[in-house]
Amino acid sequence: MAGNGAPTVGVLALQGDFREHANVLRGLGADVTLVRRPEELAAVDGLVIPGGESSVMDKLSRTFGLAEPLKEAIDAGLPVYGTCAGLIMLADTIVDGIRGQRSLGGLDVAVRRNAFGSQGDSFETDLDVPALGWHPLHAVFIRAPIVESVGPRAKPLAALTDGRVVAVEQGNLLGTSFHPEVTGDTRFHEYFLAKVRAA
């Protein structure tokens, strides 16, 4: 925690829409650190892994010496929230990863990348998320992954009308297929910050 009592939340800033997450978190009173090196990771109370290109993020995390420290932090209980590509990074299994692609793991789920097609197949819909209250959450899906299977350690938080899971949690880990940082609805970030404070 920062000296002012606010949590220090890192946003993995190797690639993707990390600035949008940083802005939302600052708006909610968190101290935000952009994380590109192991020493920056070591100084945070929680971490957001943003949307972007999961295979590029994987390669860059290894190039910057962050992959192993990230795995160790997840294993040690650091609260981590992954959106879109970040969900892929947290999944134990990627069913259609490119050759050599690795995930950090931690979430007992299997995900499929780009499950809805290309950028042109992006869409928006309202989701029921009981953990966030009765009011539906407007969700934006951009080249989004889908959770194909949920293991016994993970818990679904939201699904599409056809039953496909698009939000999960497991202990201190949280993952969404969609991009809550672009809608103005901050409930998922607030839910994550509550995990950070509790940890």
N, C-alpha and C positions, 0 to 999 in steps of 0.2 A: 504494500500500500504506500502511496505517496504521503508526504508529510501532512497534506491537508486531509488525510483520511480517505481520499478517493482511490479506487483501485487503479493500478497501472496495467493497462491492457495493451498487448502487442498486436499489431496487424502485420502478418507476413507480407513483405513488400518486395518480393522477387519479381512478380508479374501479376497482371490482372487488375481488378477494380478496388485496390486497397484504399485509395483515397476516400471513396464513398463511405466505406466502413469506418474509417478514422473520423470522418465528419459526424456520422451518426453517434459514435461512441463519445466523442467530445461533447456533443449536444446533450448527452445524458449524464455528463459530469465526470466521465472517466479521464484519467491522464493517459494519453495515447503515445506509444512508441512504435515507430516503423521498424520492423525486425528484418535485418538482412544478414546479421552475423551472430554466432553463438553467444557472444557476451551480451548482446541486446536481448536475446531470448532469456538469458539467465536472470534478467532484471524485471521480468513481468510477472503479474499475478494471474494472467489469463491470456489467451491468444486467439485471434480470428484468422482463419485461412480463407482468403476471398475467392470469388470466381475468377476464371481465367482459362488457361489451357493446362490441364492437369499433367500432361506428359512433359511440357516445358517446365512447369513448376517442380516436378520430380527431378528433372535433370539439373535445374538451377540449385535446388536444395542440396544436391550432392556436390555440385561444383563449389558452392559457398561454404561447404563443411557444416551444413545445418541439418542434414537428414538424420544423422545419428543422435545429435542433441535433441532434436524434435521428438524422435521415438522415445528417448529416455525421459523427457519431460512428460509425455503422454502416459508412459508406464508409471511415472511417479505421481500421477494424479493432477497434473496441470489442467485446469479447465480450458477446453479448446472448442471453438465453434467453427465448423466448416460449411461454407455455402457454395453450391454448384461444384466447381472444381475442388473446392475445399472438402466437400463431402466425399469426393472420389479419393482424395489424399488420406482421409481418415478411415476409409473402408478397409476391412481385412482382406476383401477379395474384389478385384476388378475383373468382370467376366469378359470384357472385350478390350483390355489394355493393348496399346501398341507394343511391338517387340521390345523387351527389356524394361518396360514400364513397371515401376514399383510404387507401392503406397506406403504411408507411414503406419497404417493400421491403428487398431484401438477400438473401432466400432465393429461389433459382431454382425456385419451386414455384407451382402454382395451387391455391387452396383454395376449398372451398365452406362457407359459414357454416351453422350449425344443420343439418348434413347428416343428423343422426339424428332430427330433429324437435324437439319442445318439451321443457321441463323434465321433463315426465312421462315422456318417452322416455329419460331418463338410464339408464345401465347401467354395470356393472362387468365386467371380464374380466381374465384373465391373459395377458400378452404375453411372447413370447420377444424379448429385446433382447440380441443377442450382444455388443454393445459394453459391456454392464454385467455380463457374466458369464453363467453357465449357469442360474442360478436365475430362474424366471419373475418378472415384475414385475406386481403387481396394479394395474390402471389403472381410474380412475373417469372416466367420460365424462358431462359435464353440458352439454347444449345444444352439443355439440362440433362443431367443423369437421372436415372430412376433407381430406387432400391428394389432389386429383384427378389431378395430374400432377407428376412430378419431372423438372426439367430436368437437363442434363448437369453443372452445377456443384454440384448438391445430391446428398446421399446418403441413402437411406432407412435408418432405424435400427430400425423396428418396423412391423409390419402386422397387421391383423386376419386371422382365418382365411380370409376371402374375398379377401385380397390388398390391401385398401384400406390405404394408408399412413397411419400415425398419429404417426410421429416421424421427424424429418429433421435433418440437420446439414449445414453448409456453412462450412468454415473456422472462424471464431470464433462462428458463429451456430448456435443450437440451437432446435428447435421441437417441441412435443408438442401433440396434440389434446386430451389428457387432463390431469388435475389431480394431479400427484405430491405436491403440498403437503398433501393431505388424507389420505394413506394411511399415513403413518409410514415409508414406504420412501424413503430420502433419496438413492438412488443417482443419480438424474438431477441433483439439486442438486450432489452430489459431483462428478459428471462435468463439470458446468458450472464449478464452482470450480477444477477442474484446468485448464480452458481459461483462466480468469482468471489463475491463477498463471503459466501458461506464457506468457501475453501480456505 
